[in-house]
Amino acid sequence: MLNKKARKILRTVDVLIILVAISVAATVRISYSLYSPGGYEQKIAFFKPVIDKMLKKGGDSTFIYSLITDIRTKFNERYVKINVTGFLKKADYSNNYNSFSVRKCREFIRINFNVLDKCEKEYNIPKEVITSVLWVETKHGSYLGDNHLPSVYISTAMCDQPEFIELNKKELHNSYIGDTSELPALEKKIIDRAKKKSNWAINELLYLGKINKAATIPVLDLNGSWAGAFGLSQFLPSSYFNWAVDGNGDGVIDLFNVEDAIYSVANYLKKNGWSDTYESWRKSVFHYNNSNDYVDAILKLANKLEVSSIKGAASGAEGK
């Protein structure tokens, strides 16, 4: 095991390696069409915009070094496309509250009743709502995603670069079916979303660094969705850092563990506004996923699982 002085020297060396590599790569710009993840110097040059932003925002240089040198960290233009142009296709949540979904959720409640009941009493979040969130997100862990999360974020963070903005504009023109007079406005939206999504991805990379520093989970090993979420509850790194909790008391917060995922969903909803009104329920679930269709799906499914309080509040809201 390295002593404190040795670790300090290594951290200093890591910083120097990154800074020297950045200075060497300053005059190099590699087109995405030519990018090959084989060489470390090439990766440094290609991801220089991301490295610069992370360092400017106080990112940990040792983590950045580990991120870039990990052989699994690769650029994938799919993440640049789908995270920027995904708004063009509306998500359909209607299949999440059919008879099959209701049956599977009741089975989940039966199997995990003791944990759900204990959690409900502690957080005052109905077990049916927690169950519904976990169903809509990953079908209770059946669909977790196999996308390398650091690659998702580092790729998406590149989406504000000129060549990728042009790539997404081209994607828009190739796939758009509708009034062509709307294309200029959609192009502007793509530019605005590229900047927003790049900053979002940088922020999530910084949270990965914070989690890595806390040594709670091996962040470079994480796999999840193309949108950067992981675990049964599909938390972003920022959500994990701020709201994930240890449900089974083993000292590890593992969102691939059912108990931790259940408690983390409850804590998330509670900390983001869930109280005793229907409006607060919608607000807290909307914070989980900024889609009214998503909120409707969660509460409709929970309603079909026979939550008396939700039935009453929902009926009152519909009556108004």
Residue pairs with C-beta under 8 A, 6 or more apart in sequence:
2 10
11 61
11 62
14 61
14 62
14 65
15 61
15 62
17 65
18 44
18 51
18 55
18 61
18 64
18 65
18 68
21 40
21 41
21 44
22 44
22 48
22 51
22 52
24 41
24 44
24 45
25 41
25 44
25 45
25 48
26 48
28 45
28 48
29 45
30 42
30 45
30 46
31 163
32 75
32 77
32 163
32 164
32 167
35 42
35 46
35 75
36 42
37 43
37 71
37 73
37 74
37 75
40 68
40 69
43 68
43 69
43 73
44 51
44 68
46 75
47 68
47 75
47 154
47 158
49 157
49 158
49 160
49 161
50 154
50 157
50 158
50 202
50 205
51 64
51 68
53 157
53 202
54 64
54 202
54 205
54 206
54 209
55 61
55 64
57 202
57 206
58 206
59 205
59 206
59 209
60 209
60 212
60 213
63 208
63 209
63 212
63 213
64 209
66 212
66 220
67 73
67 150
67 154
67 205
67 208
67 220
70 150
70 220
72 148
72 150
72 151
72 220
73 148
73 150
73 151
73 154
73 220
74 148
74 151
74 155
75 151
75 154
75 155
75 158
76 151
76 152
76 155
77 155
77 164
77 167
78 155
78 226
79 147
79 151
79 152
79 155
79 156
79 226
80 155
80 156
80 158
80 159
80 164
80 167
80 168
81 167
81 168
81 171
82 226
83 156
83 159
83 197
83 201
83 226
83 227
84 159
84 168
84 190
84 193
84 194
84 197
85 168
85 171
85 172
85 175
85 190
87 189
87 193
88 172
88 175
88 176
88 186
90 293
91 291
91 293
91 294
92 293
93 136
93 291
93 293
93 294
93 296
93 297
94 297
95 101
96 135
96 136
96 297
96 301
97 297
97 300
97 301
97 304
101 135
101 301
102 301
102 304
102 305
104 135
104 139
104 140
105 128
105 131
105 132
105 135
105 301
105 305
106 305
108 131
108 134
108 135
108 140
109 116
109 127
109 128
109 131
109 305
112 258
112 262
113 127
115 247
115 258
115 259
115 262
116 127
116 130
116 131
116 262
117 127
119 125
119 127
119 130
119 247
119 262
119 263
119 266
120 126
120 127
120 130
120 266
122 266
123 263
123 266
123 267
123 269
123 270
124 270
124 274
125 265
125 266
125 269
125 270
125 274
126 302
126 307
126 309
126 310
128 302
128 305
128 306
128 307
128 310
129 269
129 281
129 285
129 298
129 299
129 302
129 307
129 310
130 262
130 265
130 266
130 269
131 140
131 302
131 305
132 297
132 298
132 299
132 301
132 302
132 305
133 233
133 265
133 269
133 285
133 288
133 298
134 140
134 141
134 232
134 233
134 261
134 262
134 265
135 301
136 294
136 297
136 298
136 301
137 229
137 232
137 233
137 234
138 144
138 231
138 232
138 233
138 234
140 232
141 232
141 256
141 258
141 261
144 223
144 224
144 230
144 231
144 232
144 256
145 223
145 224
145 225
145 226
145 229
145 230
146 223
147 223
147 224
147 225
147 226
148 222
148 223
149 208
149 219
149 222
149 223
149 224
149 228
149 230
149 237
150 205
150 208
150 219
150 220
150 222
152 201
152 224
152 225
152 226
152 227
152 228
153 201
153 204
153 205
153 208
153 228
154 201
154 205
156 197
156 198
156 200
156 201
156 228
157 198
157 201
157 202
157 205
158 164
158 198
159 165
159 168
159 194
159 197
159 198
159 201
160 194
160 195
160 197
160 198
164 194
165 190
165 191
165 194
168 190
168 194
169 187
169 190
172 183
172 186
172 187
172 190
173 183
176 183
176 186
201 228
203 238
204 228
204 236
204 237
204 238
205 237
207 236
207 237
207 238
207 240
207 241
208 219
208 237
209 219
210 241
211 217
211 219
211 237
211 240
211 241
212 219
212 220
216 252
216 253
217 240
217 252
217 253
217 254
219 237
222 230
223 230
224 230
224 231
224 234
225 234
228 236
228 237
229 235
229 236
230 240
230 255
231 240
231 254
231 255
231 256
231 261
231 264
232 255
232 256
232 257
232 258
232 261
233 244
233 255
233 261
233 264
233 265
233 268
235 243
235 244
235 255
235 264
235 268
239 268
240 253
240 255
240 264
242 271
243 264
243 267
243 268
243 271
243 272
244 253
244 255
244 260
244 264
244 267
244 268
245 253
245 260
245 263
245 264
245 267
246 252
246 253
246 260
246 263
247 257
247 259
247 260
247 261
247 262
247 263
247 264
248 257
248 259
248 260
252 260
253 260
253 264
254 260
255 261
255 264
268 288
269 284
269 285
269 288
270 284
272 283
272 284
272 287
272 288
273 280
273 283
273 284
273 287
274 280
274 281
274 284
277 313
278 310
278 313
278 314
278 316
278 317
279 317
281 299
281 310
281 313
282 295
282 299
285 294
285 295
285 298
285 299
286 292
286 294
286 295
288 294
289 295
299 310
299 314
302 310
303 310
303 311
303 314
